[in-house]
Amino acid sequence: MSERVNHVGLAVADLEAEAGFWTGAMGFEQISTLDADDEPTGRLLGLEQPGLRAVYLRRGQFMLELLDFRGAGLVERPVRVVNEVGLTHISMNVADIDAALERVTTHGGEVLHDTRLGDVAVMIRTPSGQLVELLVGFQTPTTERGG
């Protein structure tokens, strides 16, 4: 069994806006799109007539799948908070926090100004509301130094 993560899926309200945000603000490259066949996709995801269109984006080894459920639509929920069970946020390293925040607002994202910790960290929301943490110079304990 492979132990490599294949991708992370993110349902979005506006596929073009979200893809533009991730490519323009976060430096991802669009790899491909997929218009999925309803029968097997619906069975796999537990949805009737999902009408799924997916866009695949890559940055380094990380693959992000943006999901547009044109057939099934989206379930409206309150704004996600970090202590809600499930995926809380995606964390990205950036070289310059001010330049990154300018790209975020230019590409339709929202800067959560009250969360900013100087020039080290800040939380943002993508056009679809996904929380993203921007960090400068931080490495997780599992990141090999110098790599």
TORKOL-288803 format. One line per field, with one value per atom (N, C-alpha, C, O): residue number from 1; residue in one letter; atom name; x, y, z. Coordinates in Angstrom, 3 decimals. Each point is the difference from the previous one (the first is absolute). Layout:
BEGIN
n <- NUM;...
res <- A;...
atom <- CA;...
east <- X;...
north <- Y;...
up <- Z;...
This chain:
BEGIN
n <- 1;1;1;1;2;2;2;2;3;3;3;3;4;4;4;4;5;5;5;5;6;6;6;6;7;7;7;7;8;8;8;8;9;9;9;9;10;10;10;10;11;11;11;11;12;12;12;12;13;13;13;13;14;14;14;14;15;15;15;15;16;16;16;16;17;17;17;17;18;18;18;18;19;19;19;19;20;20;20;20;21;21;21;21;22;22;22;22;23;23;23;23;24;24;24;24;25;25;25;25;26;26;26;26;27;27;27;27;28;28;28;28;29;29;29;29;30;30;30;30;31;31;31;31;32;32;32;32;33;33;33;33;34;34;34;34;35;35;35;35;36;36;36;36;37;37;37;37;38;38;38;38;39;39;39;39;40;40;40;40;41;41;41;41;42;42;42;42;43;43;43;43;44;44;44;44;45;45;45;45;46;46;46;46;47;47;47;47;48;48;48;48;49;49;49;49;50;50;50;50;51;51;51;51;52;52;52;52;53;53;53;53;54;54;54;54;55;55;55;55;56;56;56;56;57;57;57;57;58;58;58;58;59;59;59;59;60;60;60;60;61;61;61;61;62;62;62;62;63;63;63;63;64;64;64;64;65;65;65;65;66;66;66;66;67;67;67;67;68;68;68;68;69;69;69;69;70;70;70;70;71;71;71;71;72;72;72;72;73;73;73;73;74;74;74;74;75;75;75;75;76;76;76;76;77;77;77;77;78;78;78;78;79;79;79;79;80;80;80;80;81;81;81;81;82;82;82;82;83;83;83;83;84;84;84;84;85;85;85;85;86;86;86;86;87;87;87;87;88;88;88;88;89;89;89;89;90;90;90;90;91;91;91;91;92;92;92;92;93;93;93;93;94;94;94;94;95;95;95;95;96;96;96;96;97;97;97;97;98;98;98;98;99;99;99;99;100;100;100;100;101;101;101;101;102;102;102;102;103;103;103;103;104;104;104;104;105;105;105;105;106;106;106;106;107;107;107;107;108;108;108;108;109;109;109;109;110;110;110;110;111;111;111;111;112;112;112;112;113;113;113;113;114;114;114;114;115;115;115;115;116;116;116;116;117;117;117;117;118;118;118;118;119;119;119;119;120;120;120;120;121;121;121;121;122;122;122;122;123;123;123;123;124;124;124;124;125;125;125;125;126;126;126;126;127;127;127;127;128;128;128;128;129;129;129;129;130;130;130;130;131;131;131;131;132;132;132;132;133;133;133;133;134;134;134;134;135;135;135;135;136;136;136;136;137;137;137;137;138;138;138;138;139;139;139;139;140;140;140;140;141;141;141;141;142;142;142;142;143;143;143;143;144;144;144;144;145;145;145;145;146;146;146;146;147;147;147;147
res <- M;M;M;M;S;S;S;S;E;E;E;E;R;R;R;R;V;V;V;V;N;N;N;N;H;H;H;H;V;V;V;V;G;G;G;G;L;L;L;L;A;A;A;A;V;V;V;V;A;A;A;A;D;D;D;D;L;L;L;L;E;E;E;E;A;A;A;A;E;E;E;E;A;A;A;A;G;G;G;G;F;F;F;F;W;W;W;W;T;T;T;T;G;G;G;G;A;A;A;A;M;M;M;M;G;G;G;G;F;F;F;F;E;E;E;E;Q;Q;Q;Q;I;I;I;I;S;S;S;S;T;T;T;T;L;L;L;L;D;D;D;D;A;A;A;A;D;D;D;D;D;D;D;D;E;E;E;E;P;P;P;P;T;T;T;T;G;G;G;G;R;R;R;R;L;L;L;L;L;L;L;L;G;G;G;G;L;L;L;L;E;E;E;E;Q;Q;Q;Q;P;P;P;P;G;G;G;G;L;L;L;L;R;R;R;R;A;A;A;A;V;V;V;V;Y;Y;Y;Y;L;L;L;L;R;R;R;R;R;R;R;R;G;G;G;G;Q;Q;Q;Q;F;F;F;F;M;M;M;M;L;L;L;L;E;E;E;E;L;L;L;L;L;L;L;L;D;D;D;D;F;F;F;F;R;R;R;R;G;G;G;G;A;A;A;A;G;G;G;G;L;L;L;L;V;V;V;V;E;E;E;E;R;R;R;R;P;P;P;P;V;V;V;V;R;R;R;R;V;V;V;V;V;V;V;V;N;N;N;N;E;E;E;E;V;V;V;V;G;G;G;G;L;L;L;L;T;T;T;T;H;H;H;H;I;I;I;I;S;S;S;S;M;M;M;M;N;N;N;N;V;V;V;V;A;A;A;A;D;D;D;D;I;I;I;I;D;D;D;D;A;A;A;A;A;A;A;A;L;L;L;L;E;E;E;E;R;R;R;R;V;V;V;V;T;T;T;T;T;T;T;T;H;H;H;H;G;G;G;G;G;G;G;G;E;E;E;E;V;V;V;V;L;L;L;L;H;H;H;H;D;D;D;D;T;T;T;T;R;R;R;R;L;L;L;L;G;G;G;G;D;D;D;D;V;V;V;V;A;A;A;A;V;V;V;V;M;M;M;M;I;I;I;I;R;R;R;R;T;T;T;T;P;P;P;P;S;S;S;S;G;G;G;G;Q;Q;Q;Q;L;L;L;L;V;V;V;V;E;E;E;E;L;L;L;L;L;L;L;L;V;V;V;V;G;G;G;G;F;F;F;F;Q;Q;Q;Q;T;T;T;T;P;P;P;P;T;T;T;T;T;T;T;T;E;E;E;E;R;R;R;R;G;G;G;G;G;G;G;G
atom <- N;CA;C;O;N;CA;C;O;N;CA;C;O;N;CA;C;O;N;CA;C;O;N;CA;C;O;N;CA;C;O;N;CA;C;O;N;CA;C;O;N;CA;C;O;N;CA;C;O;N;CA;C;O;N;CA;C;O;N;CA;C;O;N;CA;C;O;N;CA;C;O;N;CA;C;O;N;CA;C;O;N;CA;C;O;N;CA;C;O;N;CA;C;O;N;CA;C;O;N;CA;C;O;N;CA;C;O;N;CA;C;O;N;CA;C;O;N;CA;C;O;N;CA;C;O;N;CA;C;O;N;CA;C;O;N;CA;C;O;N;CA;C;O;N;CA;C;O;N;CA;C;O;N;CA;C;O;N;CA;C;O;N;CA;C;O;N;CA;C;O;N;CA;C;O;N;CA;C;O;N;CA;C;O;N;CA;C;O;N;CA;C;O;N;CA;C;O;N;CA;C;O;N;CA;C;O;N;CA;C;O;N;CA;C;O;N;CA;C;O;N;CA;C;O;N;CA;C;O;N;CA;C;O;N;CA;C;O;N;CA;C;O;N;CA;C;O;N;CA;C;O;N;CA;C;O;N;CA;C;O;N;CA;C;O;N;CA;C;O;N;CA;C;O;N;CA;C;O;N;CA;C;O;N;CA;C;O;N;CA;C;O;N;CA;C;O;N;CA;C;O;N;CA;C;O;N;CA;C;O;N;CA;C;O;N;CA;C;O;N;CA;C;O;N;CA;C;O;N;CA;C;O;N;CA;C;O;N;CA;C;O;N;CA;C;O;N;CA;C;O;N;CA;C;O;N;CA;C;O;N;CA;C;O;N;CA;C;O;N;CA;C;O;N;CA;C;O;N;CA;C;O;N;CA;C;O;N;CA;C;O;N;CA;C;O;N;CA;C;O;N;CA;C;O;N;CA;C;O;N;CA;C;O;N;CA;C;O;N;CA;C;O;N;CA;C;O;N;CA;C;O;N;CA;C;O;N;CA;C;O;N;CA;C;O;N;CA;C;O;N;CA;C;O;N;CA;C;O;N;CA;C;O;N;CA;C;O;N;CA;C;O;N;CA;C;O;N;CA;C;O;N;CA;C;O;N;CA;C;O;N;CA;C;O;N;CA;C;O;N;CA;C;O;N;CA;C;O;N;CA;C;O;N;CA;C;O;N;CA;C;O;N;CA;C;O;N;CA;C;O;N;CA;C;O;N;CA;C;O;N;CA;C;O;N;CA;C;O;N;CA;C;O;N;CA;C;O;N;CA;C;O;N;CA;C;O;N;CA;C;O;N;CA;C;O;N;CA;C;O;N;CA;C;O;N;CA;C;O;N;CA;C;O;N;CA;C;O;N;CA;C;O;N;CA;C;O;N;CA;C;O;N;CA;C;O;N;CA;C;O;N;CA;C;O;N;CA;C;O;N;CA;C;O;N;CA;C;O;N;CA;C;O;N;CA;C;O;N;CA;C;O;N;CA;C;O;N;CA;C;O
east <- 0.842;-0.842;0.889;0.983;-1.346;0.739;-0.256;-1.109;2.118;-0.158;0.094;0.185;-0.310;0.060;-1.423;-0.888;0.679;-1.300;-0.189;0.896;-2.054;-0.275;-0.439;0.577;-1.591;-0.474;-0.927;-0.420;0.114;-1.000;-1.106;0.271;-1.528;-1.145;-0.675;-0.165;-0.227;-0.634;-1.208;0.156;-1.376;-1.209;-0.038;0.270;-0.609;0.030;-1.309;-0.721;0.422;-1.221;0.164;-0.961;2.161;0.267;1.336;1.061;-1.125;1.197;1.035;1.189;-1.623;0.952;0.663;1.211;-2.002;0.557;0.987;1.066;-1.425;0.880;1.284;1.084;-1.190;1.202;0.888;1.222;-1.832;0.774;0.699;1.118;-1.781;0.612;1.229;1.080;-1.243;1.109;1.170;1.154;-1.429;1.103;0.611;1.223;-2.056;0.507;0.587;1.050;-1.714;0.455;0.951;0.911;-1.112;0.762;1.052;0.701;-0.582;1.068;-0.197;0.974;-2.215;-0.263;-0.035;-0.239;0.479;-0.088;-1.213;-0.177;-0.657;-1.142;0.504;0.625;-0.910;0.486;-1.028;0.335;-1.588;-1.034;-1.383;-0.156;-0.851;-1.395;-0.648;0.475;-1.553;-0.722;-1.492;-0.469;-0.273;-1.461;-0.341;0.047;-0.394;-0.153;-1.342;-1.016;1.029;-1.200;-0.846;0.513;-1.807;-0.864;-0.129;0.020;-0.151;-0.293;1.125;-0.261;1.485;1.037;0.368;0.279;-0.281;0.339;-1.046;0.338;-1.593;-1.084;0.064;-0.231;0.548;0.126;1.152;-0.154;1.303;1.177;-0.252;0.384;-1.025;-0.172;-1.322;-0.220;-0.661;-1.280;-0.950;-0.774;0.833;-0.868;-0.740;0.560;-1.814;-0.731;0.282;-0.086;0.419;0.230;0.916;-0.421;1.663;0.871;0.341;0.235;-0.205;0.374;1.359;0.183;0.767;1.295;0.942;0.240;0.288;1.135;1.114;-0.218;1.403;1.139;1.150;0.226;0.490;1.222;1.120;-0.117;1.207;1.155;1.120;0.420;0.054;1.053;1.164;-0.195;1.411;1.178;0.954;0.207;0.366;1.110;0.998;-0.271;1.426;0.980;-0.601;-0.472;0.492;-0.554;-1.460;-0.612;0.049;-1.366;-1.006;0.127;-1.131;-1.051;-1.311;-0.404;-0.254;-1.281;-1.042;0.201;-1.320;-1.101;-1.164;-0.546;0.172;-1.138;-1.224;0.030;-1.108;-1.187;-1.200;-0.372;-0.227;-1.206;-1.131;-0.020;-0.918;-1.126;-1.176;-0.942;1.000;-1.041;-1.339;-1.043;1.049;-1.251;-0.577;-1.176;1.983;-0.459;-0.088;-0.730;1.465;0.029;0.828;0.587;-0.542;0.770;-0.935;-1.103;1.546;-0.726;0.494;1.193;-2.098;0.385;0.265;-0.780;1.880;0.392;0.489;0.338;-0.303;0.610;1.488;0.579;0.014;1.440;0.763;-0.236;1.165;0.798;0.919;0.537;-0.376;0.941;1.022;-0.261;1.412;1.088;-0.251;0.678;-1.621;-0.261;-1.207;-0.539;0.110;-1.038;0.653;1.064;-1.684;0.551;0.142;-0.908;2.025;0.269;1.193;0.718;-0.527;1.103;-0.155;-1.013;1.997;-0.119;0.588;-0.599;1.756;0.646;1.098;0.408;0.057;1.172;1.061;-0.295;1.507;1.070;1.026;0.457;-0.102;0.926;1.136;-0.233;1.445;1.129;0.082;-0.180;0.449;0.199;1.296;0.426;0.196;1.260;-0.217;0.775;-1.836;-0.263;-1.488;-0.831;0.498;-1.406;-0.791;-1.152;1.752;-0.717;-0.298;-1.101;2.075;-0.216;-1.060;-0.833;0.864;-0.995;-1.398;-0.952;0.818;-1.322;-0.531;-1.208;2.087;-0.425;-0.552;-1.028;1.718;-0.482;-1.339;-0.887;0.738;-1.252;-1.173;-1.003;1.116;-1.118;-0.212;-1.140;2.211;-0.103;-0.774;-0.705;0.837;-0.616;-1.255;-0.379;-0.267;-1.307;-0.028;-1.070;2.213;0.038;-0.237;-0.054;-0.084;-0.240;1.115;0.312;0.278;1.024;-0.708;-0.774;1.032;-0.559;1.012;0.798;-0.848;1.008;0.220;1.129;-2.176;0.130;0.865;0.425;-0.161;0.795;1.488;0.808;-0.437;1.396;0.942;-0.238;1.315;1.075;1.234;0.924;-0.916;1.129;0.284;-0.900;2.183;0.427;0.209;0.751;-1.421;0.220;-1.178;0.205;-1.437;-1.155;-1.278;-0.130;-0.808;-1.329;-0.930;0.437;-1.724;-1.008;-0.726;-0.225;-0.134;-0.781;-1.138;-0.017;-0.925;-1.043;0.042;0.186;-0.363;-0.079;-1.368;-0.856;0.623;-1.318;-1.155;-1.114;1.361;-1.046;-0.021;-0.808;1.685;-0.028;0.952;-0.019;0.854;0.948;1.063;0.585;-0.342;1.066;1.364;0.216;0.697;1.384;0.891;-0.197;1.175;0.982;1.240;0.548;-0.107;1.227;1.102;-0.165;1.277;1.133;1.264;0.201;0.641;1.302;1.079;0.081;0.746;1.171;-0.266;0.902;-2.095;-0.318;0.079;-0.518;1.172;0.043;-0.626;0.255;-1.072;-0.607;1.073;1.043;-1.278;0.996;0.374;1.077;-1.952;0.296;0.696;0.376;-0.196;0.673;1.503;0.558;0.086;1.459;0.630;-0.371;1.301;0.690;0.896;0.655;-0.651;0.887;-0.470;0.741;-1.978;-0.466;-0.985;-0.447
north <- -1.177;1.177;1.243;0.077;0.888;1.254;0.812;0.002;0.672;0.849;1.476;0.849;-0.552;1.382;0.546;-0.674;1.879;0.649;0.349;0.574;-0.915;0.272;1.449;0.710;-0.265;1.376;0.325;-0.882;2.161;0.474;0.626;0.820;-1.207;0.520;1.130;-0.061;1.096;1.171;0.380;0.412;-0.549;0.432;1.520;0.649;-0.085;1.452;0.515;-0.730;1.994;0.624;0.534;0.013;0.422;0.580;-0.549;0.456;-1.438;-0.717;0.925;-0.105;1.005;0.898;0.950;0.211;0.367;0.932;-0.708;0.534;-1.735;-0.729;-0.435;0.116;-0.612;-0.397;1.216;-0.090;1.230;1.226;0.448;0.513;-0.707;0.351;-0.866;0.519;-1.838;-0.907;0.138;-0.120;0.369;0.172;1.394;0.138;0.894;1.367;0.422;0.642;-0.992;0.453;-0.975;0.418;-1.711;-0.996;-0.738;-0.862;1.183;-0.558;-1.434;-0.680;0.203;-1.351;0.010;1.036;-2.194;-0.186;-0.879;-1.044;1.467;-0.842;-1.135;0.225;-1.462;-1.194;-0.546;-0.318;0.203;-0.566;0.305;0.501;-0.816;0.073;-1.344;-0.760;0.483;-1.258;0.268;0.585;-1.008;-0.036;-1.453;-0.830;0.526;-1.382;-0.590;0.695;-1.964;-0.760;-0.168;-0.432;0.772;-0.003;-1.348;-0.050;-1.034;-1.290;-0.443;-0.185;0.007;-0.453;1.065;-0.323;1.586;1.075;0.105;0.132;-0.189;0.044;-1.154;0.176;-1.357;-1.175;0.184;-0.255;0.696;0.194;1.052;-0.187;1.290;1.129;-0.019;0.829;-1.774;-0.078;1.122;0.461;-0.014;1.078;-0.451;-0.702;1.108;-0.244;1.144;1.166;-1.482;1.013;1.131;1.156;-1.468;1.055;1.095;1.144;-1.480;1.013;0.593;1.216;-2.066;0.456;0.437;-0.723;1.926;0.478;0.268;0.667;-1.183;0.170;0.675;-0.235;1.074;0.628;-0.439;0.088;-0.563;-0.478;1.020;0.414;-0.018;0.999;-0.599;-0.806;1.204;-0.544;1.118;0.956;-1.114;0.852;-0.932;-0.575;0.431;-0.975;-1.399;-0.431;-0.267;-1.356;-0.020;-1.066;2.239;0.069;0.176;0.917;-1.796;0.080;0.377;-0.627;1.653;0.475;-0.224;0.378;-0.996;-0.261;0.921;-0.104;0.994;0.880;-0.677;-0.429;0.334;-0.751;0.916;0.735;-0.788;0.771;-1.001;-0.700;0.639;-0.933;0.699;0.424;-0.306;0.700;-0.710;0.654;-1.968;-0.753;-0.047;0.305;-0.679;-0.176;1.319;0.103;0.905;1.269;-0.098;-1.042;2.125;0.064;0.051;0.540;-1.100;0.083;1.255;0.133;0.780;1.232;-0.295;-0.684;1.207;-0.184;1.331;0.905;-0.792;1.209;0.050;-1.001;2.140;0.144;-0.965;-0.060;-0.702;-0.963;0.719;1.070;-1.685;0.496;-1.095;-1.168;1.526;-0.974;-1.093;-1.027;1.205;-1.074;-0.851;-0.729;0.816;-0.868;-1.295;0.029;-1.158;-1.296;-0.049;0.403;-0.887;-0.118;0.857;0.523;-0.394;0.807;1.434;0.643;-0.143;1.345;1.061;1.059;-1.334;0.996;-0.651;-1.131;1.859;-0.373;1.018;1.193;-1.626;0.895;0.105;-1.011;2.244;0.254;0.899;0.978;-1.310;0.884;1.037;-0.320;1.549;1.087;0.713;-0.020;0.650;0.700;1.376;0.437;0.243;1.380;0.114;-0.091;0.288;-0.020;1.163;-0.185;1.384;1.138;-0.216;0.299;-0.815;-0.285;-1.089;0.077;-1.084;-1.078;0.538;-0.384;1.264;0.558;0.881;0.052;0.629;0.788;-0.917;0.300;-1.429;-0.967;-0.598;-0.206;-0.074;-0.562;0.913;-0.459;1.749;0.913;0.241;0.132;-0.074;0.180;-1.143;0.208;-1.408;-1.188;-0.463;-1.168;2.070;-0.291;-0.647;-0.393;0.269;-0.555;1.069;1.192;-1.631;0.907;-0.166;-1.120;2.212;-0.013;0.171;0.941;-1.834;0.107;0.775;-0.586;1.906;0.900;-0.204;0.128;-0.442;-0.183;-1.202;-0.124;-0.768;-1.194;0.216;-0.861;1.968;0.213;0.065;0.721;-1.497;0.001;0.617;-0.710;2.021;0.728;-0.446;-0.085;-0.202;-0.458;-1.505;-0.512;-0.212;-1.442;-0.842;-1.027;1.435;-0.844;0.831;1.054;-1.566;0.603;-1.037;-0.881;0.998;-0.863;0.794;1.204;-1.917;0.578;-0.962;-1.140;1.609;-0.861;0.112;1.084;-2.229;-0.027;0.521;0.210;0.007;0.469;-0.903;0.486;-1.782;-0.910;-0.136;-0.756;1.477;0.012;-0.949;-0.071;-0.666;-0.916;0.798;0.934;-1.309;0.636;-0.461;-1.188;2.135;-0.289;0.812;1.200;-1.879;0.643;0.311;-0.885;2.135;0.390;0.168;0.717;-1.373;0.023;0.445;-0.303;1.022;0.404;-0.695;0.184;-0.982;-0.606;-1.086;-0.349;-0.192;-1.035;-1.367;-0.217;-0.709;-1.384;-0.877;0.181;-1.130;-0.921;-0.941;-0.176;-0.422;-0.909;-1.155;-0.576;0.217;-1.126;0.429;-0.852;2.147;0.490;-0.123;0.462;-1.099;-0.123;1.377;0.748;-0.421;1.294;0.038;-0.980;2.142;0.197;-0.646;-0.001;-0.568;-0.713;0.693;-0.528
up <- 0.000;0.000;0.000;0.737;-1.574;-0.055;1.260;0.533;-0.072;1.178;-0.367;0.872;-2.131;-0.471;-0.113;-0.524;1.009;-0.144;-1.469;-0.620;0.054;-1.401;-0.201;-0.824;1.566;-0.116;1.163;0.749;-0.615;0.949;-0.837;-0.878;1.149;-0.745;0.751;1.218;-1.955;0.587;-0.849;-1.150;1.715;-0.707;-0.017;1.011;-2.168;-0.154;-0.578;-0.680;0.957;-0.486;-1.426;-0.770;0.421;-1.322;-0.482;0.427;-1.319;-0.435;-0.639;0.302;-1.176;-0.668;0.984;-0.057;0.963;0.987;0.915;0.308;0.123;0.919;-0.706;0.572;-1.800;-0.753;-0.242;0.117;-0.455;-0.189;1.264;-0.050;1.201;1.274;0.258;0.283;-0.381;0.324;-0.972;0.412;-1.693;-0.949;0.120;0.000;0.102;0.035;1.326;0.035;1.071;1.319;0.675;0.715;-0.933;0.750;-0.824;0.531;-1.808;-0.822;-0.452;-0.324;0.295;-0.498;-1.519;-0.620;0.029;-1.441;-0.287;0.628;-1.577;-0.370;-0.874;-1.036;1.473;-0.683;-0.970;-1.141;1.577;-0.857;0.543;1.114;-1.930;0.425;-0.301;-0.844;1.539;-0.184;0.095;0.976;-1.982;0.068;0.256;-0.907;2.157;0.442;-0.429;-0.035;-0.284;-0.341;1.269;1.032;-1.106;1.178;0.708;1.229;-1.977;0.655;0.939;1.189;-1.657;0.939;1.041;1.155;-1.573;0.937;1.098;1.177;-1.557;0.968;0.986;1.196;-1.710;0.872;0.977;1.195;-1.690;0.852;1.073;1.154;-1.527;0.917;0.762;0.884;-1.223;0.695;-0.361;0.838;-2.104;-0.478;-1.258;-0.842;0.724;-1.238;-0.951;0.386;-1.615;-1.043;0.481;0.026;0.353;0.528;-1.010;0.389;-1.691;-0.986;0.309;-0.065;0.401;0.506;-1.102;-0.968;1.140;-0.788;1.002;1.011;-1.288;0.899;-0.736;-1.187;1.916;-0.502;0.927;1.222;-1.819;0.771;-0.071;-1.080;2.252;0.135;0.769;0.910;-1.281;0.687;0.371;-0.747;1.932;0.437;0.657;1.054;-1.683;0.493;-0.069;-1.052;2.172;0.068;0.452;0.063;0.253;0.525;-1.129;-0.811;0.756;-1.006;0.681;0.979;-1.504;0.505;-1.083;-1.154;1.533;-0.918;0.374;1.098;-2.001;0.210;-0.604;-1.154;1.930;-0.400;-0.174;0.915;-2.091;-0.308;-0.235;-1.013;1.956;-0.091;-0.674;0.669;-1.991;-0.765;0.096;-0.008;0.098;0.067;1.401;0.199;0.759;1.382;0.755;0.986;-1.440;0.718;1.268;0.289;0.459;1.240;1.198;-0.083;1.180;1.264;0.704;0.273;0.020;0.689;1.474;0.663;-0.174;1.394;0.535;-0.764;2.094;0.565;-0.357;-0.420;0.587;-0.258;0.899;1.206;-1.813;0.760;0.984;-0.286;1.440;1.006;0.256;-0.287;0.821;0.130;1.020;-0.036;0.942;0.966;-0.394;0.832;-2.099;-0.533;-0.459;-0.619;0.915;-0.394;-1.518;-0.728;0.266;-1.430;-0.388;0.852;-2.145;-0.516;0.494;-0.276;0.996;0.564;-0.921;-0.190;-0.376;-0.848;-0.819;0.263;-1.255;-0.776;0.364;0.070;0.162;0.395;-1.128;-0.534;0.183;-1.100;0.482;0.710;-1.094;0.259;-1.106;-1.175;1.548;-0.957;0.365;1.154;-2.150;0.250;0.616;0.850;-1.285;0.428;0.305;-0.903;2.160;0.405;-0.606;-0.390;0.304;-0.574;-1.479;-0.461;-0.286;-1.424;-0.168;-0.903;1.768;-0.065;0.271;-0.680;1.663;0.325;-1.124;-0.229;-0.463;-1.156;-1.088;-0.607;0.359;-0.998;0.435;-0.830;2.128;0.520;-0.333;-0.546;0.868;-0.246;-1.496;-0.447;-0.321;-1.450;-0.651;-0.987;1.537;-0.604;0.741;-0.097;0.833;0.562;1.366;0.467;0.191;1.345;1.054;-0.304;1.533;1.128;1.026;0.404;0.010;1.050;1.340;0.177;0.758;1.348;0.842;0.731;-0.846;0.566;1.494;0.473;0.278;1.454;0.374;1.149;-2.115;0.300;-0.239;0.349;-0.924;-0.415;1.190;0.969;-1.067;0.990;-0.645;-0.398;0.299;-0.581;-1.420;-0.834;0.571;-1.319;-0.022;-0.830;1.754;0.152;-0.469;-0.647;0.955;-0.305;-0.096;0.621;-1.421;-0.121;-0.620;-0.741;1.054;-0.610;-1.085;0.127;-1.196;-1.091;-0.330;0.464;-1.262;-0.552;-1.518;-0.554;-0.108;-1.457;-0.420;0.859;-2.155;-0.433;0.464;0.195;-0.016;0.477;1.514;0.539;0.158;1.458;0.700;1.229;-1.958;0.632;0.746;-0.549;1.804;0.772;-0.503;-0.236;0.077;-0.377;0.931;0.188;0.386;0.876;-0.830;-0.657;0.684;-0.691;1.033;0.987;-1.217;0.926;-0.718;-1.176;1.894;-0.532;0.821;1.214;-1.883;0.640;1.024;0.761;-0.715;0.991;-0.637;-1.096;1.788;-0.448;1.066;1.191;-1.617;0.946;0.553;-0.630;1.781;0.567;-0.908;0.153;-1.108;-0.882;-1.283;-0.805;0.597;-1.199;0.194;0.996;-1.974;0.086;-0.172;-0.904;1.752;-0.076;-1.236;-0.352;-0.289;-1.140;-1.278;-0.983;0.946;-1.187;-0.804;-1.018
